[in-house]
């Protein structure tokens, strides 16, 4: 009898999803949609964050409250539920809502990579912006936005009005987290920072030096809040990663924003198309 895991390929609502087992880690899987990596999950070790950007999001989740304290978290964008699993493992008792536009993708993940039934994770097949606008005020401690249509962030979640909705849903000491992707001269990233600066007092950007210096296209993690974040703890964590990142805030971040302005709904555009191979899987 062959118990070796085998790849799973399925047409979902918005593309072709593939689950590929990791030959180096038992019960670990890579999810791609139309060839673009979406998530990596280790079912036996949910605190293992393979992708660098998810590790950076995890670092912020670690420092937003005292260790182990349960949180109410709203995830816009689901993938294979990497971060919800991480929060469940590191902050037992947390309540989490996951909003994913692609119902077929949610069904695939629920079938092959199920979350334990008492994990406190609720899955919702819905549009991220529509769900957010219907969510109650002051209902989340953290909002994690990792919304991609293929390899681009949809325009509906790139405007000032969207950020204002996110702030409404967050509690007073809540934290907004987003994963974006861009390259120099950072027109998209700067516009997103301008949106956040209009609403939140504290902004932090986490990215690899090579991305910040304009040498390549890559991910940038943004954190925003009405209160200071523990930047020294965040810097220590990001510096210890296999691919260390810089934590940018204060004057350095204001210089990056420059003369960028917040984006109105009618002017909102998706994030730029990544160059071929930027996030490819061999």
Protein Blocks (a to p, Z undefined) as FASTA:
>chain_A
ZZbdcddddddfbbcddddddfkbghiacddeehiafbdcdfklmmbcfblklmmmmmmm
mmmpcehiacddddehjklolmmmmmmmmmghiacddddfblmlmmmmmmmmcccfklop
acddddfklmmmmpcehkbfbdcddddehjaccfklmcfklmmmmmmmpcfkbccddddd
dddehlmmmmmmmmmmmmmmbdcddddfklmnopagcdddddddfbdcdfklmmmmmmmp
mbdcdddehjllmmmnmmaccddfklgccdddddehklgcZZ
